[in-house]
Each structure stands twice: as C-alpha cells, then as structure tokens.
Amino acid sequence: MNPKTVVITGCTRGLGRAMLPLFIKAGWHIAGCGRNAAQITELSRQFPAPHHFQTCDVSLESDIAAFCATILEKFGPPDLVLNNAAIINANAPLWETSAADFSRIIDINIKGPAAMMRHLLPAMLKRGSGVIVNFSSGWGRCTASDVAPYCATKYAIEGLSMATAQDTGGKVAVIPMNPGIIDTDMLRSTFGDGAGGFPDADDWARRAVPYFIKLGPKDNGRPLTVPGG
Ligand SMILES: NC(=O)c1ccc[n+]([C@@H]2O[C@H](COP(=O)([O-])OP(=O)(O)OC[C@H]3O[C@@H](n4cnc5c(N)ncnc54)[C@H](OP(=O)(O)O)[C@@H]3O)[C@@H](O)[C@H]2O)c1
C-alpha cells in the first residue's frame, strides 16, 4: 500500500511539532508549514525527503497557493489535512483589542483553514477520499473573558467545518476538533505559569495521532474532542 500523506499547518512548535515523529513512525509522509524559516530549515534537516517542509504564512493567499501546489505536485491529494496553525489574542477585553490585531487573528485562524480547504478539497473530492481536521477549541464551544477575538474565530471554525461537511457530503470528511488543554506557547500566553498544570504536547500527541489516523467518513461534520482532552 502507498504511504499516506498528512498535511500539518503550524508544525514548527506546539501541537503541530509534537505530532511529526509519531506520524513518521506510523509510516506517513508529511507536508508541514510555519512562518519561522529557521525552524522550517531545521525540520527539513531532521526529517528529510520524502517529507516536505515549507515556509508559509496561512494568512497569505499567495503562500497557501504555493504550499498547496507543491503538496499536490509532490504527493497528490493528501489523506489527512490538519489545519492546526493559529494564534490567540493577548489577554484583553474586546474594546482593548486593536482593529489590526482583530483582523490578524481572523486572517490566520479563519481565512487560513478556509484557504487550505479551497486549494486542497477539489483534488481530494476528485479522488473521493480524505479527512480534513480543523483545529477548534473548548473556546469554540463555550466562552471566557479576555479571549473574545479567539473565541470568535474558533466558533467560526465550528460553523465553517460543519457547513463545508454538508457540501462534501462525507466524500471528504471535514471535522471541527477540540484538541483539549495542552501546555504550549499558546496556553502560556493565556494562563501564564498555570499552563504547567496541563499535559505537554508530546503526551497529547501520543493520544491524538492514533485518534486522527482512525477518522473517516462516519465523522464528517461531527464536532469532536481528542480523547483525554
Ligand atoms: N494549547 C492548547 O491548550 C489549545 C487549546 C485549544 C485549541 N488549541 C488549538 O490547537 C492548535 C495548536 O495550538 P498550539 O497550542 O500548538 O499553539 P502554538 O504553540 O502557539 O503553536 C502554533 C503553531 O502555529 C504556527 N502559526 C501561527 N501563525 C501562523 C501563520 N500565520 N502561518 C503559519 N503558521 C502559523 C506557529 O508557527 P510559526 O510561529 O513558525 O508560524 C506554531 O507552529 C491551534 O489551532 C490552537 O488554537 C490549542
């Protein structure tokens, strides 16, 4: 059987980075991206071809177009797409968040996954299989103070994923996924040292990767949560 391909946005740190060795151990080929060019060079050295790492800012249509064109050329339609890249706003009420910061989080957290789907779904639908996991959050299903912009983007991910799932009809499964609460740079930005009370990304990846590998058409449009999350 041909090796399967997983696309992971935001694989230079945090949850994305922690999943890489586990997918490779399971025999998958990886196409990953992030903004940090030095980290992308380092990943290319650590995990050489057939894996592929590319600098890509998911808020830029031109970067996504180039990344997805390379994916389709090198691997063909991917089997699994993990739209993981995202940012969180600095803790503050909405009225203390600048218009520029609000636009930035919308561009990365909503327009990024939407653009990845726009570029990859036609080829995946043509082949007639595959799974797209859009990273949501507990804060895509309930709210908290000081994170209104982030909550808005993750509620949007839930709606975007469920509506797109109706469009694909399950030919390609589209799933909003709450990963749980994990001690990463993002959580530290919100919880400070309190983040240390939560599992680390490596522990999370050991639960998440086998779970993601088993997702399929039956999961289309279902808001899911990583077990133990
Ligand atoms: N950690 C948690 O407890 C938690 C809880 C709920 C949901 N989540 C969700 O899980 C996902 C991963 O979170 P995390 O905790 O691993 O975050 P993180 O530690 O802050 O890592 C975020 C990753 O996304 C990349 N990224 C950010 N902006 C990007 C952009 N414009 N283009 C491309 N890559 C970009 C970053 O790389 P570069 O800096 O190199 O671009 C980094 O690799 C996110 O969708 C987050 O909302 C996390």
PDBQT file of the ligand as one rigid body, heavy atoms in Angstrom, charges set to zero:
ROOT
HETATM    1  N1  LIG A 301      -2.691  24.538  23.512  1.00  0.00    +0.000 N 
HETATM    2  C1  LIG A 301      -3.974  24.447  23.867  1.00  0.00    +0.000 C 
HETATM    3  O1  LIG A 301      -4.325  24.249  25.049  1.00  0.00    +0.000 OA
HETATM    4  C2  LIG A 301      -5.065  24.563  22.827  1.00  0.00    +0.000 A 
HETATM    5  C3  LIG A 301      -6.383  24.504  23.265  1.00  0.00    +0.000 A 
HETATM    6  C4  LIG A 301      -7.408  24.588  22.325  1.00  0.00    +0.000 A 
HETATM    7  C5  LIG A 301      -7.106  24.717  20.977  1.00  0.00    +0.000 A 
HETATM    8  N2  LIG A 301      -5.792  24.790  20.577  1.00  0.00    +0.000 N 
HETATM    9  C6  LIG A 301      -5.544  24.915  19.148  1.00  0.00    +0.000 C 
HETATM   10  O2  LIG A 301      -4.556  23.975  18.755  1.00  0.00    +0.000 OA
HETATM   11  C7  LIG A 301      -3.770  24.492  17.679  1.00  0.00    +0.000 C 
HETATM   12  C8  LIG A 301      -2.294  24.457  18.011  1.00  0.00    +0.000 C 
HETATM   13  O3  LIG A 301      -2.075  25.266  19.168  1.00  0.00    +0.000 OA
HETATM   14  P1  LIG A 301      -0.687  25.277  19.972  1.00  0.00    +0.000 P 
HETATM   15  O4  LIG A 301      -1.048  25.328  21.395  1.00  0.00    +0.000 OA
HETATM   16  O5  LIG A 301       0.227  24.220  19.457  1.00  0.00    +0.000 OA
HETATM   17  O6  LIG A 301      -0.141  26.731  19.551  1.00  0.00    +0.000 OA
HETATM   18  P2  LIG A 301       1.368  27.286  19.499  1.00  0.00    +0.000 P 
HETATM   19  O7  LIG A 301       2.210  26.535  20.468  1.00  0.00    +0.000 OA
HETATM   20  O8  LIG A 301       1.255  28.757  19.642  1.00  0.00    +0.000 OA
HETATM   21  O9  LIG A 301       1.843  26.902  18.023  1.00  0.00    +0.000 OA
HETATM   22  C9  LIG A 301       1.182  27.478  16.932  1.00  0.00    +0.000 C 
HETATM   23  C10 LIG A 301       1.790  26.982  15.635  1.00  0.00    +0.000 C 
HETATM   24  O10 LIG A 301       1.098  27.642  14.560  1.00  0.00    +0.000 OA
HETATM   25  C11 LIG A 301       2.052  28.304  13.733  1.00  0.00    +0.000 C 
HETATM   26  N3  LIG A 301       1.471  29.512  13.182  1.00  0.00    +0.000 N 
HETATM   27  C12 LIG A 301       0.945  30.585  13.835  1.00  0.00    +0.000 A 
HETATM   28  N4  LIG A 301       0.544  31.519  12.967  1.00  0.00    +0.000 NA
HETATM   29  C13 LIG A 301       0.823  31.024  11.715  1.00  0.00    +0.000 A 
HETATM   30  C14 LIG A 301       0.638  31.531  10.401  1.00  0.00    +0.000 A 
HETATM   31  N5  LIG A 301       0.131  32.751  10.186  1.00  0.00    +0.000 N 
HETATM   32  N6  LIG A 301       1.011  30.755   9.349  1.00  0.00    +0.000 NA
HETATM   33  C15 LIG A 301       1.554  29.528   9.566  1.00  0.00    +0.000 A 
HETATM   34  N7  LIG A 301       1.764  29.010  10.800  1.00  0.00    +0.000 NA
HETATM   35  C16 LIG A 301       1.399  29.760  11.847  1.00  0.00    +0.000 A 
HETATM   36  C17 LIG A 301       3.260  28.552  14.625  1.00  0.00    +0.000 C 
HETATM   37  O11 LIG A 301       4.466  28.569  13.877  1.00  0.00    +0.000 OA
HETATM   38  P3  LIG A 301       5.249  29.882  13.359  1.00  0.00    +0.000 P 
HETATM   39  O12 LIG A 301       5.384  30.799  14.532  1.00  0.00    +0.000 OA
HETATM   40  O13 LIG A 301       6.515  29.306  12.825  1.00  0.00    +0.000 OA
HETATM   41  O14 LIG A 301       4.402  30.435  12.270  1.00  0.00    +0.000 OA
HETATM   42  C18 LIG A 301       3.261  27.297  15.506  1.00  0.00    +0.000 C 
HETATM   43  O15 LIG A 301       3.923  26.243  14.840  1.00  0.00    +0.000 OA
HETATM   44  C19 LIG A 301      -4.333  25.908  17.430  1.00  0.00    +0.000 C 
HETATM   45  O16 LIG A 301      -5.290  25.861  16.402  1.00  0.00    +0.000 OA
HETATM   46  C20 LIG A 301      -4.991  26.262  18.746  1.00  0.00    +0.000 C 
HETATM   47  O17 LIG A 301      -5.989  27.248  18.597  1.00  0.00    +0.000 OA
HETATM   48  C21 LIG A 301      -4.778  24.724  21.461  1.00  0.00    +0.000 A 
ENDROOT
TORSDOF 0
